[in-house]
Amino acid sequence: MATFVGIFLFAYFIPLSNEKVTNAILEAFKTLQWYARNHTLACVVPALFIAGAIATFLSKEAVLRHLGPKAGRAEAYSVASVSGTVLAVCSCSVLPMFAGIYRVGAGLGPATTFLYSGPALNILAIFLTARVLGWQLGIARTIGAIAFGVIIGMVMAWVFKRDEQVRAQAFLDEPETTPRRTVWQNVAFFSAMMAFLIFSDWFNPGNVVITKTDGTVIKAVLLQETRDQLTVQVERGPSDPLDADRLVINKDDIGRSEIASLKQVESWVMTIYGIRWWLAGAMGVLVSLMSWRWFDHEERVEWMRNTWEFTKLLVPLLFGGVFVVGFLGALIPDETIGAWVGDNSFQSNLISSVVGCLFYFATLTEVPILQALMRHGMADGPALAMLLAGPALSLPSILVIRTVLGWRKTVVFVALTVVMATLVGMLYGGLAS
């Protein structure tokens, strides 16, 4: 009901004659198109199929044994944090899998550890942070992300201990099911599905070299790609002028106007990115063969049914959240955010944590965005706070988490992330200054 009322009030009162507002609406649609073109088919859809498979094929006993009340605390949190690290995917891919394991019986603590660790402990993003923003910030991000995942999970389990005891007992009281496949068959099937997701959602660092017709060479990072345009972040040194941080390039103009060429920077990551669909396709063939040989017709139908249920639950919230983030991002420029977080005070770190929790950062784009904010005055502490809060949370993910956990648990999870990121940002800012 609140969602419908909010949409109605937005449509009723929005001042469409205001040029800034109309530009923000256009940017919101651009952000939504970018998300649809670059994230939906490559990461959200495979993750939804994995979530459906978890709910259908993964035995309740296996989840309870490794992530539920039957597991030791050290095992459960180690499995949850390591699983997120190995996957190294963005938050929109982790969300469906989080919903799947929580629905099957994973404890609240390990499930939220997995939810945070998946996008936060992205190995490539951590190395990129160290290379671009400095090794101190890279190390601080690594230590903070590892500690955050476990601490947040343990605090969530403690705060909602009574609820979790009732929930765990309900799962334990259910009759045990007889495994229909061997352990190695389940491992092979889910490993192939995870490999499909990792390859289809393989990172594109976005480093490009733009050559203008007058011979000027510009190094930049690709932030957003729509059907007709590219938005890039210009790489500049700390002493370079602040003008033209971002450029919007029409695809049709490349080679015709002042932009002579735009080329991706070659690296081993881009080599794999170039063949990602071949690798993903090979994994898809394996998944198809295994599902045909090892599962009967009723199981495959149930898999599709569970996948569709997750799709109806999650996708509208993801799309709606991305649209709102695009609208708000256009209304609040980098210069404004940089002015808000120009010191290492509690207020600056809190603002940075809240902005990080609400705005959506695609994998690896948080680094060039943060680099631009630091050039506009962001201090070291708020920079770390945003790095710790941003990748794991966003407005779209908060809306999805609410449907899985309910408002109470979601509010506590978000509050823990914001408070811890704020305090760690203040501590780091004090040490770095």
C-alpha positions as a Markdown table, in Angstrom:
| # | Residue | x | y | z |
|---|---|---|---|---|
| 1 | Met | 0.0 | 0.0 | 0.0 |
| 2 | Ala | 2.8 | 2.5 | 0.9 |
| 3 | Thr | 4.4 | 1.9 | -2.5 |
| 4 | Phe | 1.2 | 2.7 | -4.4 |
| 5 | Val | 0.7 | 5.8 | -2.3 |
| 6 | Gly | 4.3 | 6.9 | -2.9 |
| 7 | Ile | 4.0 | 6.5 | -6.6 |
| 8 | Phe | 0.6 | 8.4 | -6.6 |
| 9 | Leu | 2.1 | 11.3 | -4.6 |
| 10 | Phe | 5.2 | 11.4 | -6.8 |
| 11 | Ala | 3.0 | 11.5 | -10.0 |
| 12 | Tyr | 0.7 | 14.1 | -8.5 |
| 13 | Phe | 3.1 | 16.6 | -7.2 |
| 14 | Ile | 6.3 | 16.3 | -9.3 |
| 15 | Pro | 7.1 | 19.7 | -10.9 |
| 16 | Leu | 7.6 | 18.7 | -14.6 |
| 17 | Ser | 8.1 | 22.3 | -15.7 |
| 18 | Asn | 11.4 | 22.3 | -13.7 |
| 19 | Glu | 14.2 | 21.6 | -16.1 |
| 20 | Lys | 16.3 | 19.9 | -13.4 |
| 21 | Val | 13.5 | 17.5 | -12.6 |
| 22 | Thr | 12.8 | 16.6 | -16.2 |
| 23 | Asn | 16.5 | 16.0 | -16.7 |
| 24 | Ala | 16.5 | 13.8 | -13.6 |
| 25 | Ile | 13.6 | 11.8 | -15.0 |
| 26 | Leu | 15.5 | 11.3 | -18.3 |
| 27 | Glu | 18.6 | 10.2 | -16.4 |
| 28 | Ala | 16.5 | 7.8 | -14.4 |
| 29 | Phe | 15.3 | 6.1 | -17.6 |
| 30 | Lys | 18.9 | 6.0 | -18.9 |
| 31 | Thr | 20.0 | 4.3 | -15.7 |
| 32 | Leu | 17.2 | 1.8 | -16.0 |
| 33 | Gln | 18.1 | 1.1 | -19.6 |
| 34 | Trp | 21.7 | 0.7 | -18.6 |
| 35 | Tyr | 20.7 | -1.8 | -15.9 |
| 36 | Ala | 18.4 | -3.7 | -18.3 |
| 37 | Arg | 21.1 | -3.9 | -21.0 |
| 38 | Asn | 24.1 | -4.7 | -18.9 |
| 39 | His | 22.9 | -6.4 | -15.7 |
| 40 | Thr | 19.5 | -8.1 | -16.1 |
| 41 | Leu | 20.3 | -10.9 | -18.7 |
| 42 | Ala | 23.9 | -11.3 | -17.6 |
| 43 | Cys | 23.5 | -11.5 | -13.8 |
| 44 | Val | 20.0 | -11.2 | -12.5 |
| 45 | Val | 18.4 | -13.9 | -14.7 |
| 46 | Pro | 21.1 | -16.6 | -14.1 |
| 47 | Ala | 21.0 | -15.7 | -10.3 |
| 48 | Leu | 17.2 | -16.2 | -10.4 |
| 49 | Phe | 17.6 | -19.7 | -11.9 |
| 50 | Ile | 20.2 | -20.5 | -9.3 |
| 51 | Ala | 17.8 | -19.4 | -6.5 |
| 52 | Gly | 15.1 | -21.5 | -8.0 |
| 53 | Ala | 17.4 | -24.5 | -8.1 |
| 54 | Ile | 18.5 | -23.9 | -4.5 |
| 55 | Ala | 14.8 | -24.0 | -3.4 |
| 56 | Thr | 14.1 | -27.1 | -5.6 |
| 57 | Phe | 17.1 | -29.3 | -5.5 |
| 58 | Leu | 19.3 | -28.3 | -2.5 |
| 59 | Ser | 18.3 | -30.6 | 0.3 |
| 60 | Lys | 17.2 | -29.0 | 3.6 |
| 61 | Glu | 19.5 | -31.2 | 5.5 |
| 62 | Ala | 22.6 | -30.0 | 3.6 |
| 63 | Val | 21.7 | -26.3 | 4.3 |
| 64 | Leu | 20.9 | -27.0 | 8.0 |
| 65 | Arg | 24.2 | -29.0 | 8.3 |
| 66 | His | 26.4 | -26.2 | 6.9 |
| 67 | Leu | 24.5 | -22.9 | 7.4 |
| 68 | Gly | 21.8 | -23.7 | 9.9 |
| 69 | Pro | 21.5 | -24.7 | 13.5 |
| 70 | Lys | 23.2 | -28.0 | 13.0 |
| 71 | Ala | 26.4 | -26.3 | 11.9 |
| 72 | Gly | 29.0 | -24.9 | 14.3 |
| 73 | Arg | 29.3 | -21.2 | 14.4 |
| 74 | Ala | 32.9 | -21.2 | 12.9 |
| 75 | Glu | 31.8 | -23.5 | 10.1 |
| 76 | Ala | 28.6 | -21.6 | 9.3 |
| 77 | Tyr | 30.2 | -18.2 | 9.1 |
| 78 | Ser | 33.3 | -19.4 | 7.3 |
| 79 | Val | 31.2 | -21.1 | 4.6 |
| 80 | Ala | 29.0 | -18.0 | 4.2 |
| 81 | Ser | 31.9 | -15.5 | 3.9 |
| 82 | Val | 34.0 | -17.8 | 1.7 |
| 83 | Ser | 31.1 | -18.5 | -0.6 |
| 84 | Gly | 30.6 | -14.8 | -1.1 |
| 85 | Thr | 34.3 | -14.2 | -1.8 |
| 86 | Val | 34.5 | -17.1 | -4.3 |
| 87 | Leu | 31.4 | -15.9 | -6.2 |
| 88 | Ala | 32.7 | -12.3 | -6.5 |
| 89 | Val | 29.5 | -11.0 | -8.1 |
| 90 | Cys | 27.5 | -7.8 | -7.6 |
| 91 | Ser | 24.7 | -7.4 | -5.1 |
| 92 | Cys | 21.9 | -7.9 | -7.6 |
| 93 | Ser | 23.3 | -11.5 | -8.3 |
| 94 | Val | 23.7 | -12.3 | -4.6 |
| 95 | Leu | 20.2 | -11.2 | -3.6 |
| 96 | Pro | 18.3 | -14.1 | -5.3 |
| 97 | Met | 20.8 | -16.7 | -4.0 |
| 98 | Phe | 20.5 | -15.2 | -0.5 |
| 99 | Ala | 16.7 | -15.5 | -0.7 |
| 100 | Gly | 17.1 | -19.1 | -1.9 |
| 101 | Ile | 19.3 | -20.3 | 0.9 |
| 102 | Tyr | 17.4 | -18.4 | 3.6 |
| 103 | Arg | 14.1 | -19.9 | 2.4 |
| 104 | Val | 15.6 | -23.5 | 2.5 |
| 105 | Gly | 16.8 | -23.1 | 6.1 |
| 106 | Ala | 20.0 | -21.1 | 6.4 |
| 107 | Gly | 20.3 | -19.3 | 9.7 |
| 108 | Leu | 19.8 | -15.5 | 9.7 |
| 109 | Gly | 23.5 | -14.9 | 10.8 |
| 110 | Pro | 25.2 | -16.9 | 8.1 |
| 111 | Ala | 22.7 | -15.8 | 5.4 |
| 112 | Thr | 23.3 | -12.1 | 6.1 |
| 113 | Thr | 27.1 | -12.7 | 6.2 |
| 114 | Phe | 26.7 | -14.2 | 2.7 |
| 115 | Leu | 24.6 | -11.3 | 1.7 |
| 116 | Tyr | 27.2 | -8.8 | 2.7 |
| 117 | Ser | 30.4 | -10.7 | 1.8 |
| 118 | Gly | 29.3 | -11.5 | -1.8 |
| 119 | Pro | 29.6 | -8.0 | -3.3 |
| 120 | Ala | 31.8 | -6.5 | -0.6 |
| 121 | Leu | 34.7 | -9.0 | -0.9 |
| 122 | Asn | 35.1 | -8.6 | -4.6 |
| 123 | Ile | 38.8 | -9.4 | -5.2 |
| 124 | Leu | 39.1 | -7.4 | -8.4 |
| 125 | Ala | 37.4 | -4.4 | -6.8 |
| 126 | Ile | 39.8 | -4.5 | -3.8 |
| 127 | Phe | 42.9 | -4.6 | -6.1 |
| 128 | Leu | 41.4 | -1.8 | -8.2 |
| 129 | Thr | 40.9 | 0.3 | -5.0 |
| 130 | Ala | 44.5 | -0.2 | -4.0 |
| 131 | Arg | 45.8 | 0.7 | -7.4 |
| 132 | Val | 43.7 | 3.8 | -8.0 |
| 133 | Leu | 43.0 | 5.1 | -4.5 |
| 134 | Gly | 46.1 | 4.0 | -2.7 |
| 135 | Trp | 47.2 | 0.8 | -0.9 |
| 136 | Gln | 46.1 | 2.1 | 2.5 |
| 137 | Leu | 42.5 | 2.4 | 1.4 |
| 138 | Gly | 42.7 | -0.9 | -0.4 |
| 139 | Ile | 44.0 | -2.7 | 2.8 |
| 140 | Ala | 41.4 | -0.9 | 5.0 |
| 141 | Arg | 38.6 | -1.9 | 2.6 |
| 142 | Thr | 39.7 | -5.5 | 2.7 |
| 143 | Ile | 40.0 | -5.8 | 6.5 |
| 144 | Gly | 36.8 | -3.9 | 7.0 |
| 145 | Ala | 34.8 | -6.0 | 4.5 |
| 146 | Ile | 36.0 | -9.3 | 6.1 |
| 147 | Ala | 35.2 | -8.2 | 9.6 |
| 148 | Phe | 31.9 | -6.5 | 8.6 |
| 149 | Gly | 30.4 | -9.7 | 7.1 |
| 150 | Val | 31.0 | -11.9 | 10.2 |
| 151 | Ile | 30.2 | -9.2 | 12.8 |
| 152 | Ile | 26.9 | -8.1 | 11.1 |
| 153 | Gly | 25.9 | -11.8 | 10.7 |
| 154 | Met | 26.6 | -12.6 | 14.4 |
| 155 | Val | 24.8 | -9.4 | 15.7 |
| 156 | Met | 21.8 | -10.2 | 13.5 |
| 157 | Ala | 21.6 | -13.7 | 14.9 |
| 158 | Trp | 21.9 | -12.4 | 18.5 |
| 159 | Val | 19.3 | -9.6 | 18.1 |
| 160 | Phe | 16.8 | -11.9 | 16.6 |
| 161 | Lys | 17.8 | -15.0 | 18.6 |
| 162 | Arg | 14.3 | -15.8 | 19.7 |
| 163 | Asp | 12.8 | -15.6 | 16.2 |
| 164 | Glu | 15.6 | -17.7 | 14.9 |
| 165 | Gln | 15.1 | -20.4 | 17.5 |
| 166 | Val | 11.5 | -20.7 | 16.5 |
| 167 | Arg | 12.3 | -20.7 | 12.8 |
| 168 | Ala | 15.1 | -23.2 | 13.2 |
| 169 | Gln | 12.9 | -25.6 | 15.2 |
| 170 | Ala | 10.3 | -25.4 | 12.5 |
| 171 | Phe | 12.9 | -26.6 | 9.9 |
| 172 | Leu | 14.2 | -29.3 | 12.3 |
| 173 | Asp | 10.7 | -30.6 | 12.9 |
| 174 | Glu | 10.1 | -31.2 | 9.2 |
| 175 | Pro | 10.6 | -34.8 | 8.1 |
| 176 | Glu | 13.9 | -35.6 | 6.6 |
| 177 | Thr | 13.9 | -36.2 | 2.8 |
| 178 | Thr | 15.8 | -39.0 | 1.1 |
| 179 | Pro | 18.5 | -37.6 | -1.2 |
| 180 | Arg | 17.7 | -38.3 | -4.9 |
| 181 | Arg | 21.2 | -37.6 | -6.1 |
| 182 | Thr | 24.7 | -38.1 | -4.8 |
| 183 | Val | 26.7 | -35.4 | -3.3 |
| 184 | Trp | 29.1 | -35.1 | -6.3 |
| 185 | Gln | 26.1 | -34.7 | -8.6 |
| 186 | Asn | 24.7 | -31.8 | -6.6 |
| 187 | Val | 28.2 | -30.2 | -6.4 |
| 188 | Ala | 28.7 | -30.6 | -10.1 |
| 189 | Phe | 25.3 | -29.2 | -11.0 |
| 190 | Phe | 25.5 | -26.1 | -8.7 |
| 191 | Ser | 29.2 | -25.5 | -9.6 |
| 192 | Ala | 28.3 | -25.4 | -13.3 |
| 193 | Met | 25.4 | -23.0 | -12.6 |
| 194 | Met | 27.7 | -20.8 | -10.5 |
| 195 | Ala | 30.4 | -20.9 | -13.3 |
| 196 | Phe | 27.7 | -19.8 | -15.8 |
| 197 | Leu | 26.9 | -16.8 | -13.6 |
| 198 | Ile | 30.5 | -15.8 | -13.0 |
| 199 | Phe | 31.3 | -15.9 | -16.7 |
| 200 | Ser | 28.1 | -14.2 | -18.0 |
| 201 | Asp | 28.6 | -11.5 | -15.3 |
| 202 | Trp | 32.3 | -11.2 | -15.9 |
| 203 | Phe | 33.7 | -7.9 | -14.9 |
| 204 | Asn | 34.5 | -5.2 | -17.5 |
| 205 | Pro | 36.8 | -2.7 | -15.8 |
| 206 | Gly | 35.7 | -0.2 | -18.3 |
| 207 | Asn | 39.1 | 1.4 | -18.9 |
| 208 | Val | 39.0 | 3.1 | -22.3 |
| 209 | Val | 41.3 | 5.4 | -24.3 |
| 210 | Ile | 39.5 | 8.1 | -26.3 |
| 211 | Thr | 41.3 | 9.7 | -29.2 |
| 212 | Lys | 40.0 | 13.0 | -30.4 |
| 213 | Thr | 40.4 | 14.3 | -34.0 |
| 214 | Asp | 42.9 | 16.9 | -32.9 |
| 215 | Gly | 45.2 | 14.1 | -31.6 |
| 216 | Thr | 44.3 | 14.6 | -27.9 |
| 217 | Val | 44.3 | 11.3 | -26.0 |
| 218 | Ile | 42.0 | 10.9 | -22.9 |
| 219 | Lys | 42.0 | 8.1 | -20.5 |
| 220 | Ala | 38.6 | 7.3 | -19.0 |
| 221 | Val | 36.5 | 4.7 | -17.3 |
| 222 | Leu | 33.1 | 3.6 | -18.8 |
| 223 | Leu | 30.4 | 4.2 | -16.2 |
| 224 | Gln | 27.2 | 3.7 | -18.1 |
| 225 | Glu | 26.2 | 2.4 | -21.6 |
| 226 | Thr | 22.7 | 2.9 | -23.0 |
| 227 | Arg | 21.5 | 2.1 | -26.5 |
| 228 | Asp | 22.7 | 5.4 | -27.9 |
| 229 | Gln | 25.2 | 6.9 | -25.5 |
| 230 | Leu | 28.3 | 6.2 | -23.4 |
| 231 | Thr | 29.0 | 8.0 | -20.2 |
| 232 | Val | 32.7 | 8.0 | -19.1 |
| 233 | Gln | 34.6 | 9.2 | -16.1 |
| 234 | Val | 37.7 | 11.1 | -17.2 |
| 235 | Glu | 40.9 | 10.0 | -15.3 |
| 236 | Arg | 42.7 | 12.9 | -13.8 |
| 237 | Gly | 45.5 | 13.5 | -11.4 |
| 238 | Pro | 44.9 | 15.3 | -8.1 |
| 239 | Ser | 46.3 | 18.5 | -9.4 |
| 240 | Asp | 44.4 | 18.5 | -12.7 |
| 241 | Pro | 41.5 | 20.9 | -13.3 |
| 242 | Leu | 38.1 | 19.8 | -12.1 |
| 243 | Asp | 36.1 | 20.6 | -15.3 |
| 244 | Ala | 34.6 | 17.9 | -17.4 |
| 245 | Asp | 34.8 | 15.0 | -15.0 |
| 246 | Arg | 32.3 | 13.1 | -17.1 |
| 247 | Leu | 31.7 | 13.0 | -20.8 |
| 248 | Val | 28.6 | 11.8 | -22.6 |
| 249 | Ile | 29.4 | 10.4 | -26.0 |
| 250 | Asn | 26.8 | 9.6 | -28.7 |
| 251 | Lys | 27.7 | 6.2 | -30.2 |
| 252 | Asp | 26.9 | 7.5 | -33.7 |
| 253 | Asp | 29.4 | 10.3 | -33.3 |
| 254 | Ile | 32.5 | 8.1 | -32.8 |
| 255 | Gly | 34.6 | 8.4 | -35.8 |
| 256 | Arg | 32.5 | 11.2 | -37.3 |
| 257 | Ser | 32.8 | 14.2 | -35.0 |
| 258 | Glu | 35.5 | 15.3 | -32.6 |
| 259 | Ile | 35.8 | 11.7 | -31.2 |
| 260 | Ala | 38.0 | 9.8 | -33.6 |
| 261 | Ser | 38.0 | 6.5 | -31.7 |
| 262 | Leu | 37.2 | 4.8 | -28.4 |
| 263 | Lys | 39.1 | 1.6 | -27.5 |
| 264 | Gln | 39.0 | -0.7 | -24.6 |
| 265 | Val | 42.3 | -1.1 | -22.7 |
| 266 | Glu | 43.6 | -4.7 | -23.2 |
| 267 | Ser | 44.2 | -6.9 | -20.1 |
| 268 | Trp | 43.7 | -10.5 | -19.1 |
| 269 | Val | 40.4 | -9.5 | -17.6 |
| 270 | Met | 39.2 | -8.1 | -20.9 |
| 271 | Thr | 40.5 | -11.2 | -22.7 |
| 272 | Ile | 38.2 | -13.3 | -20.6 |
| 273 | Tyr | 35.4 | -10.7 | -21.0 |
| 274 | Gly | 35.7 | -11.1 | -24.8 |
| 275 | Ile | 35.0 | -14.8 | -24.7 |
| 276 | Arg | 32.7 | -14.8 | -21.7 |
| 277 | Trp | 29.6 | -15.9 | -23.6 |
| 278 | Trp | 31.5 | -18.9 | -25.1 |
| 279 | Leu | 32.6 | -19.9 | -21.6 |
| 280 | Ala | 29.1 | -19.3 | -20.2 |
| 281 | Gly | 27.6 | -21.2 | -23.1 |
| 282 | Ala | 29.7 | -24.2 | -22.3 |
| 283 | Met | 28.6 | -24.1 | -18.7 |
| 284 | Gly | 25.0 | -23.8 | -19.9 |
| 285 | Val | 25.3 | -26.9 | -22.0 |
| 286 | Leu | 26.6 | -28.8 | -19.0 |
| 287 | Val | 23.7 | -27.6 | -16.8 |
| 288 | Ser | 21.2 | -28.6 | -19.5 |
| 289 | Leu | 22.7 | -32.1 | -19.9 |
| 290 | Met | 22.8 | -32.7 | -16.1 |
| 291 | Ser | 19.3 | -31.4 | -15.6 |
| 292 | Trp | 18.1 | -33.7 | -18.4 |
| 293 | Arg | 19.9 | -36.8 | -17.1 |
| 294 | Trp | 19.6 | -36.4 | -13.3 |
| 295 | Phe | 16.2 | -34.7 | -12.8 |
| 296 | Asp | 12.7 | -35.9 | -13.8 |
| 297 | His | 10.0 | -33.8 | -15.5 |
| 298 | Glu | 8.3 | -32.9 | -12.2 |
| 299 | Glu | 11.5 | -31.6 | -10.7 |
| 300 | Arg | 12.3 | -29.5 | -13.7 |
| 301 | Val | 8.7 | -28.0 | -13.7 |
| 302 | Glu | 9.1 | -27.2 | -10.0 |
| 303 | Trp | 12.4 | -25.5 | -10.7 |
| 304 | Met | 10.9 | -23.3 | -13.3 |
| 305 | Arg | 7.9 | -22.5 | -11.0 |
| 306 | Asn | 10.3 | -21.5 | -8.1 |
| 307 | Thr | 12.4 | -19.4 | -10.5 |
| 308 | Trp | 9.3 | -17.6 | -11.7 |
| 309 | Glu | 8.2 | -17.0 | -8.1 |
| 310 | Phe | 11.5 | -15.4 | -7.3 |
| 311 | Thr | 11.3 | -13.4 | -10.5 |
| 312 | Lys | 7.9 | -11.9 | -9.6 |
| 313 | Leu | 9.1 | -11.1 | -6.1 |
| 314 | Leu | 12.5 | -9.5 | -6.9 |
| 315 | Val | 12.6 | -8.0 | -10.4 |
| 316 | Pro | 10.0 | -5.3 | -10.0 |
| 317 | Leu | 11.7 | -4.1 | -6.9 |
| 318 | Leu | 15.1 | -4.1 | -8.5 |
| 319 | Phe | 13.9 | -2.1 | -11.5 |
| 320 | Gly | 11.9 | 0.3 | -9.4 |
| 321 | Gly | 14.9 | 0.9 | -7.1 |
| 322 | Val | 17.3 | 1.4 | -10.0 |
| 323 | Phe | 14.9 | 4.0 | -11.5 |
| 324 | Val | 14.7 | 5.9 | -8.2 |
| 325 | Val | 18.5 | 5.8 | -7.7 |
| 326 | Gly | 19.0 | 7.2 | -11.2 |
| 327 | Phe | 16.5 | 10.0 | -10.5 |
| 328 | Leu | 18.2 | 11.0 | -7.2 |
| 329 | Gly | 21.7 | 10.7 | -8.6 |
| 330 | Ala | 20.9 | 13.3 | -11.2 |
| 331 | Leu | 19.5 | 15.7 | -8.6 |
| 332 | Ile | 22.6 | 15.4 | -6.4 |
| 333 | Pro | 25.8 | 16.1 | -8.4 |
| 334 | Asp | 29.3 | 15.0 | -7.3 |
| 335 | Glu | 30.2 | 18.5 | -6.2 |
| 336 | Thr | 27.4 | 18.6 | -3.7 |
| 337 | Ile | 28.3 | 15.2 | -2.2 |
| 338 | Gly | 31.9 | 16.2 | -2.1 |
| 339 | Ala | 31.0 | 19.4 | -0.1 |
| 340 | Trp | 29.0 | 17.3 | 2.4 |
| 341 | Val | 31.8 | 14.9 | 3.2 |
| 342 | Gly | 34.9 | 17.2 | 3.2 |
| 343 | Asp | 36.2 | 16.2 | 6.7 |
| 344 | Asn | 36.4 | 13.1 | 8.9 |
| 345 | Ser | 33.7 | 14.2 | 11.3 |
| 346 | Phe | 30.9 | 11.9 | 12.5 |
| 347 | Gln | 28.4 | 13.8 | 10.3 |
| 348 | Ser | 30.5 | 13.5 | 7.1 |
| 349 | Asn | 31.0 | 9.7 | 7.6 |
| 350 | Leu | 27.4 | 9.2 | 8.4 |
| 351 | Ile | 26.3 | 11.0 | 5.2 |
| 352 | Ser | 28.8 | 9.0 | 3.2 |
| 353 | Ser | 27.5 | 5.7 | 4.7 |
| 354 | Val | 23.9 | 6.6 | 4.0 |
| 355 | Val | 24.6 | 7.7 | 0.4 |
| 356 | Gly | 26.5 | 4.5 | -0.1 |
| 357 | Cys | 23.7 | 2.4 | 1.2 |
| 358 | Leu | 21.1 | 4.1 | -1.0 |
| 359 | Phe | 22.9 | 4.6 | -4.3 |
| 360 | Tyr | 23.5 | 1.7 | -6.7 |
| 361 | Phe | 27.2 | 1.1 | -7.7 |
| 362 | Ala | 27.8 | -1.5 | -10.4 |
| 363 | Thr | 30.7 | -3.8 | -9.9 |
| 364 | Leu | 34.0 | -1.8 | -10.1 |
| 365 | Thr | 32.4 | 1.5 | -10.9 |
| 366 | Glu | 32.5 | 2.6 | -7.3 |
| 367 | Val | 36.3 | 3.2 | -7.6 |
| 368 | Pro | 36.2 | 5.8 | -10.4 |
| 369 | Ile | 33.1 | 7.4 | -8.9 |
| 370 | Leu | 34.9 | 7.7 | -5.5 |
| 371 | Gln | 38.0 | 9.0 | -7.2 |
| 372 | Ala | 35.9 | 11.9 | -8.7 |
| 373 | Leu | 34.3 | 12.5 | -5.3 |
| 374 | Met | 37.7 | 12.7 | -3.6 |
| 375 | Arg | 38.8 | 15.2 | -6.2 |
| 376 | His | 35.8 | 17.3 | -5.2 |
| 377 | Gly | 36.8 | 17.3 | -1.6 |
| 378 | Met | 35.7 | 14.0 | 0.0 |
| 379 | Ala | 38.0 | 13.1 | 2.9 |
| 380 | Asp | 39.6 | 9.7 | 3.5 |
| 381 | Gly | 37.3 | 8.5 | 6.2 |
| 382 | Pro | 34.0 | 9.1 | 4.3 |
| 383 | Ala | 35.7 | 7.5 | 1.3 |
| 384 | Leu | 36.3 | 4.2 | 3.2 |
| 385 | Ala | 32.8 | 4.5 | 4.7 |
| 386 | Met | 31.2 | 4.6 | 1.3 |
| 387 | Leu | 33.4 | 1.7 | 0.1 |
| 388 | Leu | 32.2 | -0.4 | 3.0 |
| 389 | Ala | 28.5 | 0.5 | 2.8 |
| 390 | Gly | 28.1 | 1.0 | -1.0 |
| 391 | Pro | 28.8 | -2.4 | -2.7 |
| 392 | Ala | 26.7 | -4.5 | -0.3 |
| 393 | Leu | 23.6 | -2.3 | -0.2 |
| 394 | Ser | 21.6 | 0.0 | -2.4 |
| 395 | Leu | 18.0 | 1.1 | -2.5 |
| 396 | Pro | 17.0 | -1.8 | -4.9 |
| 397 | Ser | 18.7 | -4.4 | -2.6 |
| 398 | Ile | 17.0 | -2.9 | 0.5 |
| 399 | Leu | 13.6 | -3.3 | -1.1 |
| 400 | Val | 14.4 | -6.9 | -2.0 |
| 401 | Ile | 15.8 | -7.7 | 1.4 |
| 402 | Arg | 12.6 | -6.4 | 3.0 |
| 403 | Thr | 10.5 | -8.9 | 1.1 |
| 404 | Val | 12.7 | -11.7 | 2.3 |
| 405 | Leu | 13.4 | -10.7 | 6.0 |
| 406 | Gly | 10.6 | -8.2 | 6.8 |
| 407 | Trp | 11.1 | -4.6 | 7.8 |
| 408 | Arg | 12.4 | -5.2 | 11.3 |
| 409 | Lys | 15.4 | -7.4 | 10.2 |
| 410 | Thr | 16.0 | -5.2 | 7.2 |
| 411 | Val | 16.2 | -2.0 | 9.3 |
| 412 | Val | 18.6 | -3.6 | 11.7 |
| 413 | Phe | 20.8 | -5.0 | 8.9 |
| 414 | Val | 20.9 | -1.5 | 7.2 |
| 415 | Ala | 21.5 | 0.2 | 10.5 |
| 416 | Leu | 24.4 | -2.1 | 11.4 |
| 417 | Thr | 26.0 | -1.5 | 8.0 |
| 418 | Val | 25.6 | 2.3 | 8.3 |
| 419 | Val | 26.8 | 2.6 | 11.9 |
| 420 | Met | 29.8 | 0.3 | 11.4 |
| 421 | Ala | 30.9 | 2.0 | 8.2 |
| 422 | Thr | 30.5 | 5.4 | 9.9 |
| 423 | Leu | 32.6 | 4.4 | 12.9 |
| 424 | Val | 35.3 | 2.7 | 10.9 |
| 425 | Gly | 35.4 | 5.6 | 8.5 |
| 426 | Met | 36.0 | 8.0 | 11.5 |
| 427 | Leu | 38.7 | 5.7 | 12.9 |
| 428 | Tyr | 40.5 | 5.5 | 9.5 |
| 429 | Gly | 40.1 | 9.2 | 8.8 |
| 430 | Gly | 41.7 | 10.0 | 12.2 |
| 431 | Leu | 44.6 | 7.7 | 11.5 |
| 432 | Ala | 45.1 | 8.9 | 7.9 |
| 433 | Ser | 45.1 | 12.6 | 8.7 |
